[in-house]
Amino acid sequence: MASRKYGAKASKKVKRAMHERKEGTLRSGGSGKKVKSRKQAIAIGLSEARREGGKVPAPKGKKAKKAKKGKKAKKKSARSRSR
């Protein structure tokens, strides 16, 4: 059986963030503006769970893409050296 991708703590945090967004009380961290987007509310909940040590996968972004690019480049250079 496959393991769950997100833990219970992450679920609670996202649920709370969504509830706050519906009420209109959820604010973003940097600017303090009211959050209107559903996706942004989910991202806030996941980042809070991540900070508190909940089971949440690493965020997909520039850092993850750069790490993958670096690995591919290393593989290519290793292949060219062996030929």
N, CA, C and O atoms as CSV, one atom per row, in Angstrom:
chain,resi,resn,atom,element,x,y,z
A,1,MET,N,N,0.828,-1.176,0.000
A,1,MET,CA,C,0.000,0.000,0.000
A,1,MET,C,C,0.879,1.249,0.000
A,1,MET,O,O,1.860,1.319,0.740
A,2,ALA,N,N,0.536,2.213,-0.810
A,2,ALA,CA,C,1.330,3.426,-0.927
A,2,ALA,C,C,1.141,4.312,0.306
A,2,ALA,O,O,0.054,4.390,0.877
A,3,SER,N,N,2.233,4.979,0.699
A,3,SER,CA,C,2.135,5.871,1.859
A,3,SER,C,C,1.515,7.204,1.443
A,3,SER,O,O,1.537,7.585,0.273
A,4,ARG,N,N,0.971,7.888,2.423
A,4,ARG,CA,C,0.325,9.174,2.158
A,4,ARG,C,C,1.372,10.228,1.850
A,4,ARG,O,O,2.449,10.243,2.446
A,5,LYS,N,N,1.048,11.107,0.918
A,5,LYS,CA,C,1.986,12.149,0.524
A,5,LYS,C,C,2.039,13.270,1.567
A,5,LYS,O,O,3.103,13.828,1.832
A,6,TYR,N,N,0.880,13.594,2.155
A,6,TYR,CA,C,0.792,14.657,3.150
A,6,TYR,C,C,0.306,14.089,4.472
A,6,TYR,O,O,-0.552,13.207,4.492
A,7,GLY,N,N,0.848,14.588,5.575
A,7,GLY,CA,C,0.476,14.115,6.893
A,7,GLY,C,C,-0.756,14.817,7.444
A,7,GLY,O,O,-1.316,15.710,6.808
A,8,ALA,N,N,-1.168,14.402,8.631
A,8,ALA,CA,C,-2.360,14.970,9.281
A,8,ALA,C,C,-2.153,16.434,9.637
A,8,ALA,O,O,-3.080,17.236,9.525
A,9,LYS,N,N,-0.944,16.791,10.065
A,9,LYS,CA,C,-0.657,18.177,10.428
A,9,LYS,C,C,-0.828,19.091,9.219
A,9,LYS,O,O,-1.357,20.196,9.340
A,10,ALA,N,N,-0.380,18.629,8.057
A,10,ALA,CA,C,-0.512,19.421,6.831
A,10,ALA,C,C,-1.987,19.614,6.485
A,10,ALA,O,O,-2.398,20.700,6.077
A,11,SER,N,N,-2.773,18.561,6.649
A,11,SER,CA,C,-4.207,18.649,6.358
A,11,SER,C,C,-4.884,19.676,7.248
A,11,SER,O,O,-5.704,20.469,6.783
A,12,LYS,N,N,-4.538,19.660,8.531
A,12,LYS,CA,C,-5.139,20.609,9.478
A,12,LYS,C,C,-4.763,22.048,9.138
A,12,LYS,O,O,-5.604,22.946,9.180
A,13,LYS,N,N,-3.500,22.255,8.805
A,13,LYS,CA,C,-3.030,23.610,8.495
A,13,LYS,C,C,-3.704,24.152,7.232
A,13,LYS,O,O,-4.099,25.317,7.187
A,14,VAL,N,N,-3.832,23.311,6.216
A,14,VAL,CA,C,-4.462,23.739,4.963
A,14,VAL,C,C,-5.950,24.017,5.205
A,14,VAL,O,O,-6.499,24.989,4.687
A,15,LYS,N,N,-6.591,23.157,5.993
A,15,LYS,CA,C,-8.016,23.350,6.306
A,15,LYS,C,C,-8.227,24.685,7.026
A,15,LYS,O,O,-9.166,25.420,6.720
A,16,ARG,N,N,-7.339,24.995,7.992
A,16,ARG,CA,C,-7.443,26.244,8.729
A,16,ARG,C,C,-7.224,27.449,7.808
A,16,ARG,O,O,-7.942,28.444,7.897
A,17,ALA,N,N,-6.226,27.350,6.924
A,17,ALA,CA,C,-5.936,28.445,5.994
A,17,ALA,C,C,-7.110,28.677,5.043
A,17,ALA,O,O,-7.450,29.820,4.737
A,18,MET,N,N,-7.723,27.596,4.581
A,18,MET,CA,C,-8.873,27.729,3.675
A,18,MET,C,C,-10.051,28.379,4.398
A,18,MET,O,O,-10.760,29.205,3.824
A,19,HIS,N,N,-10.253,28.003,5.656
A,19,HIS,CA,C,-11.345,28.577,6.441
A,19,HIS,C,C,-11.118,30.082,6.649
A,19,HIS,O,O,-12.042,30.885,6.519
A,20,GLU,N,N,-9.867,30.444,6.976
A,20,GLU,CA,C,-9.538,31.859,7.166
A,20,GLU,C,C,-9.710,32.639,5.868
A,20,GLU,O,O,-10.143,33.792,5.883
A,21,ARG,N,N,-9.371,32.010,4.748
A,21,ARG,CA,C,-9.528,32.692,3.454
A,21,ARG,C,C,-11.004,32.973,3.190
A,21,ARG,O,O,-11.362,34.060,2.737
A,22,LYS,N,N,-11.854,31.996,3.473
A,22,LYS,CA,C,-13.296,32.179,3.270
A,22,LYS,C,C,-13.851,33.299,4.142
A,22,LYS,O,O,-14.711,34.067,3.711
A,23,GLU,N,N,-13.348,33.384,5.375
A,23,GLU,CA,C,-13.796,34.439,6.281
A,23,GLU,C,C,-13.226,35.802,5.900
A,23,GLU,O,O,-13.778,36.839,6.266
A,24,GLY,N,N,-12.119,35.790,5.162
A,24,GLY,CA,C,-11.463,37.034,4.759
A,24,GLY,C,C,-10.429,37.508,5.757
A,24,GLY,O,O,-10.041,38.676,5.736
A,25,THR,N,N,-9.970,36.611,6.642
A,25,THR,CA,C,-8.983,37.003,7.653
A,25,THR,C,C,-7.574,36.502,7.356
A,25,THR,O,O,-6.640,36.832,8.087
A,26,LEU,N,N,-7.404,35.715,6.304
A,26,LEU,CA,C,-6.074,35.184,5.970
A,26,LEU,C,C,-5.266,36.253,5.252
A,26,LEU,O,O,-5.706,36.825,4.254
A,27,ARG,N,N,-4.074,36.512,5.782
A,27,ARG,CA,C,-3.196,37.538,5.209
A,27,ARG,C,C,-1.867,36.915,4.821
A,27,ARG,O,O,-1.410,35.957,5.446
A,28,SER,N,N,-1.250,37.470,3.781
A,28,SER,CA,C,0.052,36.962,3.359
A,28,SER,C,C,1.124,37.504,4.294
A,28,SER,O,O,0.948,38.544,4.930
A,29,GLY,N,N,2.234,36.781,4.365
A,29,GLY,CA,C,3.280,37.131,5.332
A,29,GLY,C,C,3.998,38.440,5.056
A,29,GLY,O,O,4.069,39.303,5.930
A,30,GLY,N,N,4.535,38.598,3.846
A,30,GLY,CA,C,5.380,39.758,3.559
A,30,GLY,C,C,4.650,41.076,3.527
A,30,GLY,O,O,5.011,42.013,4.240
A,31,SER,N,N,3.622,41.154,2.700
A,31,SER,CA,C,2.939,42.432,2.496
A,31,SER,C,C,1.766,42.637,3.444
A,31,SER,O,O,1.363,43.773,3.695
A,32,GLY,N,N,1.221,41.560,3.967
A,32,GLY,CA,C,0.076,41.673,4.865
A,32,GLY,C,C,-1.238,41.881,4.143
A,32,GLY,O,O,-2.250,42.218,4.758
A,33,LYS,N,N,-1.219,41.674,2.809
A,33,LYS,CA,C,-2.447,41.825,2.024
A,33,LYS,C,C,-3.360,40.623,2.227
A,33,LYS,O,O,-2.908,39.531,2.569
A,34,LYS,N,N,-4.657,40.847,2.009
A,34,LYS,CA,C,-5.642,39.782,2.146
A,34,LYS,C,C,-5.455,38.765,1.029
A,34,LYS,O,O,-5.298,39.135,-0.135
A,35,VAL,N,N,-5.473,37.489,1.383
A,35,VAL,CA,C,-5.317,36.412,0.406
A,35,VAL,C,C,-6.677,36.110,-0.216
A,35,VAL,O,O,-7.649,35.862,0.497
A,36,LYS,N,N,-6.741,36.131,-1.554
A,36,LYS,CA,C,-7.993,35.862,-2.260
A,36,LYS,C,C,-7.946,34.529,-2.998
A,36,LYS,O,O,-8.981,33.905,-3.232
A,37,SER,N,N,-6.760,34.103,-3.358
A,37,SER,CA,C,-6.584,32.906,-4.170
A,37,SER,C,C,-6.620,31.629,-3.332
A,37,SER,O,O,-6.024,31.560,-2.257
A,38,ARG,N,N,-7.328,30.621,-3.840
A,38,ARG,CA,C,-7.392,29.314,-3.190
A,38,ARG,C,C,-6.018,28.659,-3.178
A,38,ARG,O,O,-5.617,28.073,-2.172
A,39,LYS,N,N,-5.295,28.755,-4.291
A,39,LYS,CA,C,-3.966,28.143,-4.386
A,39,LYS,C,C,-2.991,28.772,-3.387
A,39,LYS,O,O,-2.165,28.081,-2.790
A,40,GLN,N,N,-3.101,30.087,-3.216
A,40,GLN,CA,C,-2.215,30.773,-2.283
A,40,GLN,C,C,-2.513,30.343,-0.848
A,40,GLN,O,O,-1.600,30.202,-0.035
A,41,ALA,N,N,-3.797,30.137,-0.540
A,41,ALA,CA,C,-4.175,29.683,0.802
A,41,ALA,C,C,-3.611,28.291,1.071
A,41,ALA,O,O,-3.134,28.019,2.172
A,42,ILE,N,N,-3.661,27.413,0.080
A,42,ILE,CA,C,-3.099,26.064,0.225
A,42,ILE,C,C,-1.592,26.149,0.443
A,42,ILE,O,O,-1.046,25.444,1.292
A,43,ALA,N,N,-0.922,27.006,-0.315
A,43,ALA,CA,C,0.524,27.160,-0.190
A,43,ALA,C,C,0.902,27.670,1.197
A,43,ALA,O,O,1.901,27.233,1.768
A,44,ILE,N,N,0.113,28.589,1.740
A,44,ILE,CA,C,0.380,29.113,3.084
A,44,ILE,C,C,0.229,28.003,4.116
A,44,ILE,O,O,1.069,27.863,5.004
A,45,GLY,N,N,-0.836,27.214,4.005
A,45,GLY,CA,C,-1.055,26.100,4.937
A,45,GLY,C,C,0.062,25.078,4.886
A,45,GLY,O,O,0.513,24.596,5.925
A,46,LEU,N,N,0.510,24.742,3.689
A,46,LEU,CA,C,1.589,23.756,3.537
A,46,LEU,C,C,2.909,24.286,4.086
A,46,LEU,O,O,3.659,23.541,4.718
A,47,SER,N,N,3.199,25.560,3.851
A,47,SER,CA,C,4.461,26.110,4.347
A,47,SER,C,C,4.464,26.173,5.869
A,47,SER,O,O,5.504,25.966,6.494
A,48,GLU,N,N,3.299,26.460,6.478
A,48,GLU,CA,C,3.206,26.465,7.944
A,48,GLU,C,C,3.438,25.051,8.492
A,48,GLU,O,O,4.142,24.875,9.487
A,49,ALA,N,N,2.849,24.058,7.845
A,49,ALA,CA,C,3.035,22.665,8.274
A,49,ALA,C,C,4.492,22.249,8.105
A,49,ALA,O,O,5.040,21.537,8.946
A,50,ARG,N,N,5.110,22.687,7.030
A,50,ARG,CA,C,6.511,22.364,6.752
A,50,ARG,C,C,7.409,22.950,7.852
A,50,ARG,O,O,8.338,22.293,8.322
A,51,ARG,N,N,7.117,24.193,8.253
A,51,ARG,CA,C,7.893,24.853,9.305
A,51,ARG,C,C,7.785,24.120,10.643
A,51,ARG,O,O,8.742,24.083,11.416
A,52,GLU,N,N,6.608,23.536,10.910
A,52,GLU,CA,C,6.389,22.851,12.183
A,52,GLU,C,C,6.784,21.375,12.121
A,52,GLU,O,O,6.573,20.641,13.086
A,53,GLY,N,N,7.350,20.936,11.005
A,53,GLY,CA,C,7.869,19.571,10.909
A,53,GLY,C,C,6.857,18.538,10.464
A,53,GLY,O,O,7.050,17.346,10.704
A,54,GLY,N,N,5.787,18.963,9.822
A,54,GLY,CA,C,4.790,18.016,9.323
A,54,GLY,C,C,5.284,17.290,8.089
A,54,GLY,O,O,6.261,17.701,7.463
A,55,LYS,N,N,4.600,16.201,7.741
A,55,LYS,CA,C,4.990,15.425,6.564
A,55,LYS,C,C,4.442,16.106,5.313
A,55,LYS,O,O,3.274,15.948,4.958
A,56,VAL,N,N,5.316,16.869,4.655
A,56,VAL,CA,C,4.955,17.604,3.447
A,56,VAL,C,C,6.125,17.482,2.476
A,56,VAL,O,O,7.270,17.688,2.879
A,57,PRO,N,N,5.871,17.152,1.207
A,57,PRO,CA,C,6.966,17.075,0.237
A,57,PRO,C,C,7.632,18.444,0.034
A,57,PRO,O,O,7.022,19.481,0.291
A,58,ALA,N,N,8.860,18.436,-0.418
A,58,ALA,CA,C,9.583,19.686,-0.678
A,58,ALA,C,C,8.865,20.484,-1.763
A,58,ALA,O,O,8.278,19.903,-2.675
A,59,PRO,N,N,8.910,21.797,-1.669
A,59,PRO,CA,C,8.222,22.616,-2.678
A,59,PRO,C,C,8.885,22.498,-4.049
A,59,PRO,O,O,10.109,22.422,-4.156
A,60,LYS,N,N,8.061,22.483,-5.088
A,60,LYS,CA,C,8.594,22.462,-6.446
A,60,LYS,C,C,8.881,23.905,-6.830
A,60,LYS,O,O,8.025,24.778,-6.684
A,61,GLY,N,N,10.076,24.145,-7.315
A,61,GLY,CA,C,10.425,25.511,-7.662
A,61,GLY,C,C,11.771,25.565,-8.328
A,61,GLY,O,O,12.265,24.565,-8.851
A,62,LYS,N,N,12.361,26.737,-8.307
A,62,LYS,CA,C,13.633,26.959,-8.983
A,62,LYS,C,C,14.752,26.105,-8.405
A,62,LYS,O,O,15.569,25.568,-9.152
A,63,LYS,N,N,14.798,25.974,-7.085
A,63,LYS,CA,C,15.867,25.198,-6.448
A,63,LYS,C,C,15.816,23.740,-6.879
A,63,LYS,O,O,16.850,23.131,-7.157
A,64,ALA,N,N,14.607,23.181,-6.933
A,64,ALA,CA,C,14.456,21.777,-7.323
A,64,ALA,C,C,14.856,21.589,-8.784
A,64,ALA,O,O,15.495,20.597,-9.136
A,65,LYS,N,N,14.480,22.538,-9.626
A,65,LYS,CA,C,14.816,22.448,-11.046
A,65,LYS,C,C,16.313,22.574,-11.255
A,65,LYS,O,O,16.890,21.855,-12.071
A,66,LYS,N,N,16.956,23.494,-10.516
A,66,LYS,CA,C,18.400,23.681,-10.648
A,66,LYS,C,C,19.151,22.427,-10.213
A,66,LYS,O,O,20.144,22.048,-10.834
A,67,ALA,N,N,18.681,21.789,-9.155
A,67,ALA,CA,C,19.330,20.576,-8.663
A,67,ALA,C,C,19.235,19.476,-9.708
A,67,ALA,O,O,20.203,18.749,-9.932
A,68,LYS,N,N,18.081,19.346,-10.348
A,68,LYS,CA,C,17.916,18.342,-11.396
A,68,LYS,C,C,18.827,18.645,-12.573
A,68,LYS,O,O,19.454,17.742,-13.127
A,69,LYS,N,N,18.900,19.928,-12.961
A,69,LYS,CA,C,19.749,20.325,-14.079
A,69,LYS,C,C,21.199,19.973,-13.797
A,69,LYS,O,O,21.911,19.481,-14.672
A,70,GLY,N,N,21.627,20.226,-12.578
A,70,GLY,CA,C,22.998,19.931,-12.189
A,70,GLY,C,C,23.307,18.450,-12.280
A,70,GLY,O,O,24.389,18.075,-12.731
A,71,LYS,N,N,22.390,17.608,-11.866
A,71,LYS,CA,C,22.586,16.161,-11.925
A,71,LYS,C,C,22.678,15.691,-13.366
A,71,LYS,O,O,23.509,14.845,-13.695
A,72,LYS,N,N,21.816,16.243,-14.236
A,72,LYS,CA,C,21.842,15.844,-15.647
A,72,LYS,C,C,23.155,16.249,-16.295
A,72,LYS,O,O,23.720,15.493,-17.086
A,73,ALA,N,N,23.637,17.429,-15.965
A,73,ALA,CA,C,24.893,17.902,-16.535
A,73,ALA,C,C,26.054,17.018,-16.102
A,73,ALA,O,O,26.941,16.717,-16.901
A,74,LYS,N,N,26.050,16.603,-14.841
A,74,LYS,CA,C,27.108,15.731,-14.341
A,74,LYS,C,C,27.083,14.385,-15.046
A,74,LYS,O,O,28.135,13.838,-15.377
A,75,LYS,N,N,25.879,13.841,-15.282
A,75,LYS,CA,C,25.752,12.556,-15.970
A,75,LYS,C,C,26.284,12.658,-17.391
A,75,LYS,O,O,27.000,11.774,-17.861
A,76,LYS,N,N,25.923,13.755,-18.079
A,76,LYS,CA,C,26.373,13.939,-19.465
A,76,LYS,C,C,27.894,14.022,-19.538
A,76,LYS,O,O,28.518,13.400,-20.398
A,77,SER,N,N,28.494,14.804,-18.618
A,77,SER,CA,C,29.951,14.954,-18.646
A,77,SER,C,C,30.641,13.625,-18.315
A,77,SER,O,O,31.698,13.325,-18.871
A,78,ALA,N,N,30.059,12.834,-17.424
A,78,ALA,CA,C,30.633,11.541,-17.078
A,78,ALA,C,C,30.548,10.581,-18.283
A,78,ALA,O,O,31.468,9.802,-18.534
A,79,ARG,N,N,29.449,10.652,-19.006
A,79,ARG,CA,C,29.304,9.804,-20.202
A,79,ARG,C,C,30.320,10.157,-21.270
A,79,ARG,O,O,30.917,9.280,-21.895
A,80,SER,N,N,30.512,11.471,-21.474
A,80,SER,CA,C,31.439,11.901,-22.525
A,80,SER,C,C,32.886,11.548,-22.168
A,80,SER,O,O,33.695,11.283,-23.058
A,81,ARG,N,N,33.215,11.542,-20.882
A,81,ARG,CA,C,34.567,11.181,-20.445
A,81,ARG,C,C,34.847,9.694,-20.652
A,81,ARG,O,O,35.969,9.313,-20.985
A,82,SER,N,N,33.831,8.856,-20.457
A,82,SER,CA,C,34.037,7.414,-20.567
A,82,SER,C,C,34.169,6.956,-22.010
A,82,SER,O,O,34.657,5.853,-22.253
A,83,ARG,N,N,33.760,7.746,-22.953
A,83,ARG,CA,C,33.858,7.345,-24.376
A,83,ARG,C,C,35.178,7.553,-24.959
A,83,ARG,O,O,35.386,7.259,-26.135
